[in-house]
């Protein structure tokens, strides 16, 4: 029986009634009971009326992550997690993802009603991130359900992100079910092949959210010399080569990523090209190219997250403006600027304003040709705008 009740301050229940899944510590008037970290709690408004049920995290500013708004019909137990996981997997099956693709996101945390749980499929392997106390509390049933519902060889944990630390949880990585995966896994994406390091690569090993965008930008790269910034393991480079782009200059701060990018080009039969792989600070190299008056037909900007929370948005905005300003100055007239932000705290509206500011400072006319976002396997929950984190523009710069 649930004995803990979280009582909200007067006027603080609106977001909960609007089915936003987070309750911050500042919205709580008091807690009746003595809950332990990860316990199920009921949320009540100041008039003692039930509004939702969730998991309490005693060390996080997100004090409660809501799982249901139903008082009697839905208990937070093993069956609940099993049913939610099955629903998420069935949702991916309904997408009818290209049969020439065997890597995609199975579970997208709050957007799938599973707070803090990320699960990505890489061929016959799964990579899971337990990023909240809620997911950590029910880890055994989550693992068992994934093993039951997916034909995977093994499940590897990559719970090593900053968001987990904010929950008061220690980083954890390693195999948690089935076989131990090899150091590099070969996947297929839109018919192209990639080697992925799920043990040490960024995020869960690969930027699955860019799958559809990599394909979408191909018409803008044909025959063009491309500057590919924050190139990671060469996803955009492979698609550029398939599109018959000219030379691609890839820049990333990680030597390991640069080596893997070269391997991925070879894997797809592009060892004959004269592409360049540079390990360096992207901002420094772009400034050096600007000072040397280098020009490219297309510039791709896919930087890592600059803002991890709302307090970092102002600083992140300066970083996004700086890199886009440099990108514009490095483009020939009529060149394509393909630019992204994966910072959830930076809205698409703000990102467009940043591009506007960069265009003014660069003294260039910039047209937005297309708007890009995360793939369909990364759904956006309409009551949780934070789940719409990836935004991008294909721009024509004159």
N, C-alpha and C positions, 0 to 999 in steps of 0.2 A: 504493500500500500504506500502511495506517495504521501509523505508527511510534510515535505518542505514546500512553502509557498513564498514566491517572490512577489512582493507588492510594489507596483509601479507608482511613481509620483503622479500627482494630478496633472493631467494634460499630456502625459508621456505615452499614452497607449495608442495614439493615432497610427504610428508606423507599424505597430504590431497588428492592429486591426486591418491595416493595408497589406498585411502578409509579408512584411519585410522580416527576414529570418534572424536579425541580430538585435539584441538588447544590450546597450552599453551600461556600464556601471553607474554613470551619472543619472540614468533614468530610474534607478531603483530607490524607493523610499526605505524599505526594510526587507529583511528576510526572516520569515517565521520558521524556525527549525534549525537544525545544525547539519547542513549538508556536507558531504565530502566531495572532493573534486571529481567531476564526472557523473554525479548523481542526476537522476531525472527530477525535474521540478515543475510545478504548476505556476503559471504567471497570472496574477490577478490585478485588476485596476484598483484605483483608490476607493472604489465603491464595493470592493470585495466581490467582483464578478469575474469569472474565469474568462481569460482571453487566449491563452495558448499553453503549450507544454514543450519543454526542451531540456537541454543538458546544461548544467551550470559549470562554469570554468572560473575558479576562485582567484586565479592569478592574472587573468586576461582582462583588458578593457572591454572586450566583447564578453560580458559576464554570462549571458545565456544565448545559446544557439537554438532557435526554435525548430522543432521537427513536425509539429502538428498543431492545428487550431481546433481539433475535435476533442471534446471533453470525454465522452464515454466510448466512442467507437474505435479509438486508436490508442493502444498502449505502446510505450516505447520499450519493446522487448526484442528478442532474437528474431521473431517472425516479422516484426516491423522492418528490420534491416534487410532481411532476406527478400521481402516483397519489394522494397524500394530499389534494391540492387537489380532484381529481376526486371523491374519496370525500366530502369535505365538501359540495361542491355537490350531489351526488346525495342527500345526507342532507337538504338543504333542500328539494329537489324532492319527496322522500317525505313531507314535512310537509303537503303540499297546503294551503299558506297561502292564505287568503281571496283569490279572484281579484280582489277590489276593493282589493288591496294590492300595490304594486309597490316597496316599500322594506322591506328586512330584512337581517339579518346573514348573509353567505355563509360566512365563516370566523371562528371564535371561538378563535383562538390555541391554547393548550395543550389546551383541551377538544376540539379537532379534531386533536390530534397535530401541530400546527404552531406551535411556541413563538414567541411574540412577533409573530405575524402576525394582523392584524385586517383583514377586508375586508367592507365594507358596500355593498349595492346600493341606489341611489336612481334608480328608473326605469331609464333606459338608461345610467346612469353608475355607475362603481365608485369608492369611496374606500378606499384602502389605507393601513395603518399598519405600518411595519416597526420594531418596538419592541425587538428583540433583535439581537445580533450574528448569531445563527443565521439570522434572516429577512433581515438585511442582506447576509450572505455569499451567499445564493442569490437575491437580488433579481431578476437578469435572467431566470432560469428561472420564477420566480413570476409576473413580469409577462407573459412569453410564454404561460404556461399559462392565466392569467386571460383574456388576449386570445383564446386559442384556444377556451376552454370557455364563454365567456359572450358573448352578443350585445350587447356594450356599445359605446357611442360613444367612450368614453374612460375612462382611469383617472387619478385625481387622488391624489397622495400627501399625507397629513397626519401625517407622522412628526415631531410637534412636542410630544410629551408628556414629562413628568418622568421616566417609566420609561426612555425612550430615553437620557436624559442619564446615568442610573445605569449604563448599559452602555458609557459612554464615547463615545457617538455624538452628533454634532451634529444639531440640528433641521433637518429638510428638509421643504419643502412645494412643491407645484407639479404640473403635469401631467407624467405619465411615459409615457403611451401614448395614441394616438388623438387625438381632437379636444380642444380646450380647453373646459371647461364654462362656461356662463354664470355670472354672479354669484349668481343664485338659480335653483334647480331646483324645479320643481313635481312633487310626488309624490302618490300616493294611498294612504291608509291606512284600511282598513275602510270604504271608500267616501267618506271625507272627504279634502279636498285641503289640502296644506300646501306652503308655500314654504320651501326649505331652503338655507342658506348653507354649502356644503361647503368653501368656501375659508377662512372665518374663524369659523364657528360652533363651539360647544363640541363636544368629542369629534370625531366625523366630520361634524357638522352638525345632528344631531337625535338624540333619545333613543329609538332604535329598541327598546331593551329594555323600554320601558313600553307598547308597542303593545297588548298584551292587557289590561294593568291599566287603561289609559285607558277601555277598553270596559267592564271589569268594575265600575268604580265608578259608572257612570251611574245605576243605581237609587237610589243614596244621595244624589243631587244634585237630583232633580226637585222643582221649586218652592222650592228652598232658596237662601238668600243664602250665597255661598261666598267664603271668603278663600283665594286660591290663591297660596301662598308659593313663591318660587324658580320663577316661572312660565315662565321661558325664552321660547320662541317660541309659547306659547299652546296647546300640545297638550291639556292638561287643560281649558283654557277652552273650546275648540271642542266637546269632548265634553260639557261641562257645558251648553252652549247647546243642543246636540242633545237633551239629556235634559230640556230645558225648566226648567233651573235659573233661579232669580231672578238678581239682579245678582251678577256675579263681580268681585271686587277682586283684580287681579293685581299682585304685587310682585316685581320683579327688580332686581338691581344694574346691569344692562346696559340702557342706553337703546336700543341697537340691537335687543336681544331684545324690548323692549317695543313698538317700532315694528313689528317683524315679527309679533308676536302680534296686533296690530291688523289687519295685512294679512291674516293667516290667518283671522281672524274674517270679514272682508269677503269673502274668497275663498269662504267657505262660506255666504254669504248672511246674515250676522248683523250687518250694519251698523246695524240699527235698535235694537239693544239699548243699555242704559245701563251697560255694563260699564266698569270703571275700570282704567287702566294706570299704575302708579306705579314710577318709577325711584328706588330708595332702598335703604339697608341694611335687610334683612328684619328683623333682630333689633331695630333701633331703632324701626321702624314698629310691630312687634308690641308692643313695650313701651309705645309711645305709645297704641296702641289699648287695651291693658290698663288703663293709667292713666285713660283716658277712659271705661272701662267699656263698651266696644263689645262686642257679641255677634253671633256668626254661627251659622248652622245647620250649616255644614260647613267644616272647615279642611283644606286639602291641603298637606302638607309634603314636598317633593321636593328636598332640598338637594343641592349638589354633594358630592363625596367629602370627608369631614372627616379621614379617616385614610388616608395613602398607604402606611403600613407599620405593623408591630407596635409600634414605639416611639411612634407617635402615637395609639394607641388610647385611652389614659387621657384625653388632652386632647380627643379627638374625642367620647368618651362624655359629657364635660361639655357640649360643644356640642349634642349630640343631646338630652340631658336638658333643657337650657335652652330649646331651640326647641319641644320637645314640651310642656313645662310651660306655656309661653306659649300654645301652641295650645289646651291644655285650658282655660285660664282665659278664652279668647276664645270658647268654645263655650256655646251655650244648653244647658240640661238635655236630654238625649236627642240631642244633636248628634253628627255623624259626624266623627271624626278619621281622616284617611287619611294615613298617615305612612310614609316610606321611608328606607332607608339604602343607599347604593351603595358603601359602604366594605367591601372584601373582608375586611379585617382585623377587622371587627366582625361577629361571628357572629349568627345569628338569635336564639340563646339569650341572648347579651349584649344585643342590641337589645331583647328583651322585658323584660329586667331593667331597662334604662334607662327604658322606658315605665312599668314598675312604680314606679320611684323618682319619676318625674315625677308619677304619679297620687297617690302618698302626699303629696308636697309640695303638690300642687294641692288636696288634700282632695276629690278627685272619685272616684266609682266608675267604673271603666273596664272595659268588656267587649271582648274581641277577637272580632269577628264573622267575619272572614275573614283568611287569610294569603295574601300575594301574593309573587311572585318574578319573575325575568326571563322573557322570552318563550321559546317553544319553539325559536326560531332561535338562542338563546344557550344551548346545551346545557351541562350540568354533567357533567364527567368524575368518576366516583365515586372514583377514586384521586387526584383533585386537588381537594380541597374549596374551594380558593381560587377556583375557577371559578364557585362559587355566591356571587356578590358582592351581588346585589340582593335585598333582602328588604323586605317591607312588611306593614302591618297596617291593616285597616279596623276601627276601634274605635267603640263607642257610649259616649259620655261623659255621665254623669248628675250 
